Amino acid sequence: MQSAEVTALAVVARWQQIHQPLLLQRQVELWVYQLNTAIPQLSGNKWLKLKYHIAQAQQAQKAGFLTFGGAFSNHLAAVAAMCRYHGLKSLAYVRADQLDNHNPTLAFCLQQGMQIQLLSREQYRLRNDAGFLQQLQQQHQHFLIVPEGGSSVAGASGVAELELDLTPNGKASHIICATASGGTLAGIINGAGCKVLGIAVVKDPSLPARISQLLHSSNNQQNWSLNTDFCGAGYARFDDSVLQFCREMAQQQLYLEPIYTGKALAGVFALIKQGYFPPGSRLSFFHTGGLQGLAGLHYRKLITNADFALLSGLAAD
């Protein structure tokens, strides 16, 4: 794919080894890979999933992106920031009954110049419908339509460039990530040289099929699996045990949110406890970012002031 003009955006990769008694007991090594940029909303998988969409928009001389997301979507914040950075327009169809200007995610998006159109939950279900997308494309001919979460062939291609199987201590036996729209997991599978495990954070029966559609060839079908045991009450919902896990990880300066990375990594520890990974396994967990979502959880009073500070890393400053 043609490279996008993103060289001026500073990208810093960081490996962090996690130390817990359980890991010693099970003889499992756990590394977390983080990718940070100068724009926080583009950290994790966000920049990777959007950079080739930028290339497509530039090549087709599009004015900007048209995309979809929930009212507290990490993807919307990333699209708004990415388009602003590259001098493009952004238009989002948001699943919401009314526009809440105090919502920290939408407030950020508006500040970045994003236009917002509201869709009811029923209308939002059409976001992947071919007829609906064709209608939107006719209405907005100068915009490139980017799927929810940036999960497309272009989005997966960016993620595939990561070398997540090469930890500081050697080659990983497994690469693991949180999975919601499927693009990140597909990209990892396409680029990996070891087993890949996705931890689903949504209850979506169509997810395996959508992941398979983004894979390079049928040869990859044997290298990956999707675990659906840790969705809990469903997407964007979490229980006290996941929140407590995020607090414990924050004590090791690993900052997580309980919707994606926190829920998935807690699932990894549960699998380790169950003996899922053989002794001697070296795990590489991809931190997909999304810490901007903590402000939304705090705004909705789903986490306390103290938790917001701790999980954001502010308490350590």
VENLINRA-V302940 format. One record per residue. N is the residue number from 1. RES is the residue in three letters. OMEGA is omega as a letter, one per 40 degrees, with the letter a starting at -180 (none if undefined). Layout:
n = [N:N]
res = [RES:RES]
omega = [OMEGA:OMEGA]
This chain:
n = [1:2:3:4:5:6:7:8:9:10:11:12:13:14:15:16:17:18:19:20:21:22:23:24:25:26:27:28:29:30:31:32:33:34:35:36:37:38:39:40:41:42:43:44:45:46:47:48:49:50:51:52:53:54:55:56:57:58:59:60:61:62:63:64:65:66:67:68:69:70:71:72:73:74:75:76:77:78:79:80:81:82:83:84:85:86:87:88:89:90:91:92:93:94:95:96:97:98:99:100:101:102:103:104:105:106:107:108:109:110:111:112:113:114:115:116:117:118:119:120:121:122:123:124:125:126:127:128:129:130:131:132:133:134:135:136:137:138:139:140:141:142:143:144:145:146:147:148:149:150:151:152:153:154:155:156:157:158:159:160:161:162:163:164:165:166:167:168:169:170:171:172:173:174:175:176:177:178:179:180:181:182:183:184:185:186:187:188:189:190:191:192:193:194:195:196:197:198:199:200:201:202:203:204:205:206:207:208:209:210:211:212:213:214:215:216:217:218:219:220:221:222:223:224:225:226:227:228:229:230:231:232:233:234:235:236:237:238:239:240:241:242:243:244:245:246:247:248:249:250:251:252:253:254:255:256:257:258:259:260:261:262:263:264:265:266:267:268:269:270:271:272:273:274:275:276:277:278:279:280:281:282:283:284:285:286:287:288:289:290:291:292:293:294:295:296:297:298:299:300:301:302:303:304:305:306:307:308:309:310:311:312:313:314:315:316:317]
res = [MET:GLN:SER:ALA:GLU:VAL:THR:ALA:LEU:ALA:VAL:VAL:ALA:ARG:TRP:GLN:GLN:ILE:HIS:GLN:PRO:LEU:LEU:LEU:GLN:ARG:GLN:VAL:GLU:LEU:TRP:VAL:TYR:GLN:LEU:ASN:THR:ALA:ILE:PRO:GLN:LEU:SER:GLY:ASN:LYS:TRP:LEU:LYS:LEU:LYS:TYR:HIS:ILE:ALA:GLN:ALA:GLN:GLN:ALA:GLN:LYS:ALA:GLY:PHE:LEU:THR:PHE:GLY:GLY:ALA:PHE:SER:ASN:HIS:LEU:ALA:ALA:VAL:ALA:ALA:MET:CYS:ARG:TYR:HIS:GLY:LEU:LYS:SER:LEU:ALA:TYR:VAL:ARG:ALA:ASP:GLN:LEU:ASP:ASN:HIS:ASN:PRO:THR:LEU:ALA:PHE:CYS:LEU:GLN:GLN:GLY:MET:GLN:ILE:GLN:LEU:LEU:SER:ARG:GLU:GLN:TYR:ARG:LEU:ARG:ASN:ASP:ALA:GLY:PHE:LEU:GLN:GLN:LEU:GLN:GLN:GLN:HIS:GLN:HIS:PHE:LEU:ILE:VAL:PRO:GLU:GLY:GLY:SER:SER:VAL:ALA:GLY:ALA:SER:GLY:VAL:ALA:GLU:LEU:GLU:LEU:ASP:LEU:THR:PRO:ASN:GLY:LYS:ALA:SER:HIS:ILE:ILE:CYS:ALA:THR:ALA:SER:GLY:GLY:THR:LEU:ALA:GLY:ILE:ILE:ASN:GLY:ALA:GLY:CYS:LYS:VAL:LEU:GLY:ILE:ALA:VAL:VAL:LYS:ASP:PRO:SER:LEU:PRO:ALA:ARG:ILE:SER:GLN:LEU:LEU:HIS:SER:SER:ASN:ASN:GLN:GLN:ASN:TRP:SER:LEU:ASN:THR:ASP:PHE:CYS:GLY:ALA:GLY:TYR:ALA:ARG:PHE:ASP:ASP:SER:VAL:LEU:GLN:PHE:CYS:ARG:GLU:MET:ALA:GLN:GLN:GLN:LEU:TYR:LEU:GLU:PRO:ILE:TYR:THR:GLY:LYS:ALA:LEU:ALA:GLY:VAL:PHE:ALA:LEU:ILE:LYS:GLN:GLY:TYR:PHE:PRO:PRO:GLY:SER:ARG:LEU:SER:PHE:PHE:HIS:THR:GLY:GLY:LEU:GLN:GLY:LEU:ALA:GLY:LEU:HIS:TYR:ARG:LYS:LEU:ILE:THR:ASN:ALA:ASP:PHE:ALA:LEU:LEU:SER:GLY:LEU:ALA:ALA:ASP]
omega = [i:a:i:a:a:a:a:a:a:i:a:i:a:i:i:i:a:a:i:i:a:a:i:a:a:a:i:i:a:i:i:i:i:i:a:i:i:i:a:a:a:i:a:a:a:i:a:a:a:a:i:i:i:i:i:a:i:a:a:a:i:a:a:a:i:a:a:i:i:a:a:a:i:a:i:i:a:i:i:a:a:i:i:a:a:i:i:i:i:a:a:i:a:i:a:i:i:a:i:a:i:i:a:i:a:i:i:a:i:i:i:i:a:i:a:i:a:i:i:i:i:i:a:i:a:a:i:a:a:a:i:a:i:i:i:a:i:i:a:a:a:i:i:i:i:a:i:i:a:a:i:i:i:i:i:a:i:a:a:a:i:i:a:i:a:i:i:a:i:a:i:i:a:i:a:i:i:a:i:i:i:a:a:i:i:i:i:i:a:a:a:i:i:i:a:a:i:i:a:i:i:i:a:a:a:a:i:a:a:i:a:a:a:a:a:a:i:i:a:a:a:a:a:i:i:i:a:a:a:i:a:a:i:a:i:i:a:i:a:a:i:i:i:i:i:i:a:i:i:i:i:a:i:a:a:i:a:a:a:a:a:i:a:a:i:i:i:i:i:i:i:i:i:a:a:a:a:i:a:i:i:a:i:a:a:i:a:i:i:a:i:a:i:i:i:i:i:i:a:i:i:i:a:i:a:i:i:i:a:a:i:a:a:a:a:a:none]
